[in-house]
């Protein structure tokens, strides 16, 4: 079935071990992975209310990842529409495929605090 809506391309950035330094110290690097067909739902965001950041704001999106994405998003960041990386909240898990008739089964909340 062809769905009448089309997702956007995003980039998932994860810290992955790429080697080992002297003394068996793990070496990590940011590894970007493009993901196609992600539905992007801009949230209204909010002001950050605390005494340390009186002018702070929180930019938020809910992303709906396609069933074809199987990687972990815990601790990842996501670049949406070429902007600054947004942090993934928690460890998003997919719905069961039986309960999601469309191509998307994993809601992912991402955010960035500015100011």
C-alpha positions as CSV (number, residue, x, y, z in Angstrom):
1,X,0.0,0.0,0.0
2,X,1.3,3.5,-0.9
3,X,0.9,5.9,2.0
4,X,-0.2,9.5,1.2
5,X,2.4,11.1,3.4
6,X,6.2,10.9,3.1
7,X,8.8,11.3,5.8
8,X,12.0,13.3,5.8
9,X,15.6,12.4,6.0
10,X,17.4,12.7,9.3
11,X,20.8,11.8,10.6
12,X,21.3,9.7,13.8
13,X,24.6,10.4,15.5
14,X,25.9,7.7,18.0
15,X,29.1,7.4,20.0
16,X,30.6,4.1,18.9
17,X,33.9,2.4,19.9
18,X,36.2,2.7,16.9
19,X,39.4,1.3,18.4
20,X,41.5,0.9,21.5
21,X,44.1,3.4,22.8
22,X,47.3,2.3,24.7
23,X,46.4,0.9,28.1
24,X,43.3,-0.8,26.6
25,X,41.4,2.5,26.8
26,X,38.4,2.5,24.4
27,X,38.5,5.1,21.7
28,X,35.1,6.5,20.7
29,X,33.9,8.6,17.8
30,X,30.6,10.1,16.6
31,X,29.2,7.9,13.8
32,X,26.5,9.5,11.6
33,X,23.8,7.3,10.1
34,X,21.3,8.7,7.6
35,X,17.7,7.5,8.1
36,X,15.0,8.0,5.4
37,X,11.3,8.4,5.8
38,X,11.1,9.8,9.3
39,X,7.9,11.7,10.2
40,X,8.8,15.0,11.9
41,X,6.3,16.5,14.3
42,X,7.5,19.9,15.7
43,X,6.4,20.4,19.3
44,X,5.6,23.8,20.6
45,X,8.7,23.9,22.8
46,X,8.8,25.7,26.1
47,X,10.7,28.2,28.2
48,X,13.2,26.8,30.6
49,X,12.1,28.0,34.0
50,X,15.0,28.1,36.4
51,X,17.2,30.8,38.0
52,X,20.3,29.7,36.0
53,X,18.7,30.1,32.6
54,X,16.2,32.9,32.7
55,X,16.2,33.3,28.9
56,X,16.4,29.6,28.1
57,X,14.1,27.8,25.7
58,X,13.6,24.2,24.8
59,X,13.2,23.1,21.2
60,X,11.4,19.8,20.8
61,X,10.3,17.3,18.1
62,X,8.6,14.0,18.1
63,X,10.1,11.8,15.4
64,X,8.3,8.7,14.1
65,X,10.9,6.3,12.8
66,X,10.1,3.8,10.1
67,X,9.8,0.1,10.8
68,X,13.0,-0.5,8.7
69,X,15.1,1.3,11.4
70,X,16.3,-1.3,13.9
71,X,19.2,0.4,15.7
72,X,19.2,1.6,19.3
73,X,18.6,5.3,19.9
74,X,19.6,5.4,23.5
75,X,22.1,8.2,24.1
76,X,22.0,9.2,20.4
77,X,21.5,12.7,18.9
78,X,19.4,13.4,15.7
79,X,19.9,16.1,13.2
80,X,16.6,17.3,11.8
81,X,16.3,19.6,8.8
82,X,20.0,20.4,8.9
83,X,19.8,22.0,12.3
84,X,21.9,21.4,15.5
85,X,21.8,17.9,16.9
86,X,18.9,17.2,19.2
87,X,19.3,14.7,22.2
88,X,17.1,11.6,22.3
89,X,15.1,11.3,25.5
90,X,15.4,7.9,27.1
91,X,15.5,4.6,25.2
92,X,12.7,4.7,22.6
93,X,11.2,1.3,21.7
94,X,9.1,0.4,18.8
95,X,5.4,-0.6,18.9
96,X,4.7,-4.1,17.8
97,X,4.3,-4.3,14.0
98,X,0.9,-6.0,14.4
99,X,-0.4,-2.8,16.1
100,X,1.0,-0.3,13.5
101,X,-0.4,-0.8,10.1
102,X,1.6,2.1,8.5
103,X,5.4,2.2,7.9
104,X,6.2,4.0,11.2
105,X,6.4,2.2,14.6
106,X,8.7,4.1,16.9
107,X,8.0,7.5,18.4
108,X,11.1,9.3,19.5
109,X,11.2,12.5,21.5
110,X,14.2,14.7,20.8
111,X,15.1,18.1,22.3
112,X,17.7,20.9,22.6
113,X,18.0,23.6,25.3
114,X,19.2,27.0,24.2
115,X,20.0,30.1,26.2
